[in-house]
Amino acid sequence: MQNVQEQLSFGTSLPEAAVVWQVHLLRCQPSKLPFVGAVVLLGVLSAWVLFGQLLLVLLALVLLCKAAGEYLFPLTYRLDADGVWVSGFLLRQGLRWQEAKRLVSKGNGLYISPFANPSPLERFRGLHLRFADDGSVGDRSTVLDALTRWAPHLMQEGH
């Protein structure tokens, strides 16, 4: 059995650790909760009045929670040697580095697109990465360092 130093001396490297962090917009922006709650409540009440069936009301509740899921529930981001992955409430998305063509700085995060040029389909195929608070895993510098290491073709544009 070879040890780590023997592996390194033969030119094989150990896989680099993934960068994993969570962002919970509800904690970052609690002042928006009354508005989001009112919209969900209004939607559920409307479904009850219109249909009067519990199953359809529950379906409306799930759909509204899915729509507001990025705000209500934490999102977990993962950058590794294979690509970028986002998971949350009823959400699982990923993009391999070979598929990523463009990087756009967007507010407090980055948008990674599978399209070389802007496209209306980006909204459905790309990934929005929100940065964590400064000084923690997932902050701007950590994410940019990981992108430089694993997806240098995205960083060539100077983002």
C-alpha positions in Angstrom: 0.0 0.0 0.0 1.4 3.4 -1.0 1.3 6.3 1.3 0.6 9.9 0.4 4.2 10.9 -0.1 4.8 8.0 -2.5 1.8 8.9 -4.5 2.9 12.5 -4.8 6.4 11.4 -5.8 5.0 9.4 -8.7 3.1 12.5 -10.0 -0.4 11.5 -8.9 -2.2 14.1 -6.8 -4.9 13.7 -4.3 -8.3 15.2 -5.2 -8.7 18.7 -3.9 -11.5 19.3 -1.3 -14.8 20.6 -2.5 -16.0 24.0 -1.5 -19.4 23.6 0.1 -21.5 26.4 1.7 -25.1 27.4 2.4 -27.0 30.6 1.9 -30.4 31.2 3.5 -32.0 34.3 2.1 -34.7 34.4 4.8 -31.9 34.9 7.4 -30.2 37.5 5.2 -33.4 39.5 4.4 -36.0 38.8 7.1 -37.9 42.0 6.3 -39.3 40.3 3.1 -41.0 37.4 5.1 -44.3 39.2 5.6 -44.7 39.8 1.9 -43.7 36.3 0.9 -46.0 34.8 3.6 -48.9 37.0 2.5 -48.5 35.9 -1.1 -48.3 32.2 -0.2 -51.3 32.6 2.2 -53.3 34.5 -0.5 -52.5 31.8 -3.0 -53.6 29.0 -0.7 -56.8 30.8 0.2 -57.5 31.5 -3.4 -57.1 27.8 -4.3 -59.5 26.9 -1.4 -62.1 29.4 -2.6 -61.8 28.4 -6.3 -61.6 24.7 -6.0 -62.7 23.8 -2.4 -60.6 20.6 -2.5 -57.9 19.8 0.0 -55.7 18.1 -2.6 -55.6 21.1 -4.9 -55.0 23.4 -1.9 -52.0 21.3 -0.9 -50.8 21.3 -4.5 -51.0 25.1 -4.6 -49.1 25.2 -1.3 -46.3 23.0 -2.6 -46.1 25.0 -5.9 -46.0 28.3 -4.1 -43.3 27.0 -1.6 -41.3 25.8 -4.6 -41.6 29.2 -6.2 -40.5 31.0 -3.0 -38.1 28.1 -2.1 -34.9 30.0 -2.8 -36.0 32.6 -0.2 -37.7 30.3 2.4 -35.3 27.4 2.5 -31.5 27.3 2.6 -29.6 26.6 -0.6 -26.5 24.4 -0.5 -23.8 25.1 -3.1 -20.9 22.7 -4.0 -17.9 23.4 -6.2 -15.6 20.5 -6.9 -13.3 19.2 -9.7 -16.3 18.0 -11.7 -18.6 21.0 -11.6 -20.9 23.2 -9.7 -24.0 21.9 -7.8 -27.0 23.6 -6.1 -29.6 21.9 -3.9 -32.5 23.1 -1.9 -36.2 22.5 -1.4 -37.4 20.5 -4.4 -34.2 21.7 -6.3 -31.3 19.8 -7.6 -29.2 21.4 -10.3 -25.7 20.9 -11.6 -23.4 22.0 -14.3 -20.2 20.2 -15.3 -17.2 22.4 -16.0 -17.0 21.1 -19.6 -20.5 22.5 -20.1 -19.9 25.9 -18.5 -19.2 28.5 -21.2 -19.7 31.9 -19.5 -19.4 33.6 -16.1 -21.3 36.7 -15.3 -20.9 38.8 -12.1 -24.4 39.3 -10.7 -25.0 41.3 -7.5 -23.9 39.3 -4.5 -23.0 36.3 -6.6 -22.1 34.8 -10.0 -24.1 33.3 -12.8 -22.6 30.4 -14.6 -24.1 29.8 -18.1 -23.9 26.8 -20.5 -24.2 29.3 -23.3 -21.3 31.3 -24.8 -23.6 34.2 -25.6 -26.7 35.6 -23.7 -29.7 33.4 -24.3 -33.3 33.3 -23.1 -32.7 29.7 -22.0 -30.0 30.7 -19.5 -32.7 31.2 -16.8 -33.5 27.5 -17.0 -30.1 26.0 -17.7 -27.6 28.2 -15.9 -26.8 28.4 -12.2 -26.8 31.4 -9.9 -24.3 31.2 -7.1 -24.8 33.4 -4.1 -21.8 34.3 -2.0 -21.6 33.5 1.7 -20.7 36.2 4.2 -17.1 37.6 4.0 -14.6 35.5 5.9 -16.6 32.2 5.7 -16.4 29.3 3.2 -18.3 30.4 0.1 -17.4 34.0 0.2 -16.3 35.9 -3.0 -12.6 35.1 -2.7 -13.1 31.4 -1.9 -15.4 30.9 -4.8 -13.2 32.8 -7.2 -10.2 30.8 -6.1 -12.1 27.5 -6.7 -13.2 28.7 -10.1 -9.6 29.6 -11.0 -8.5 26.2 -10.0 -11.3 24.1 -11.6 -12.7 26.2 -14.4 -9.9 28.6 -15.6 -11.6 28.9 -19.0 -14.4 30.9 -17.2 -11.9 33.2 -15.5 -10.1 34.2 -18.7 -12.7 36.9 -19.3 -11.6 38.7 -16.1 -14.6 38.1 -13.9 
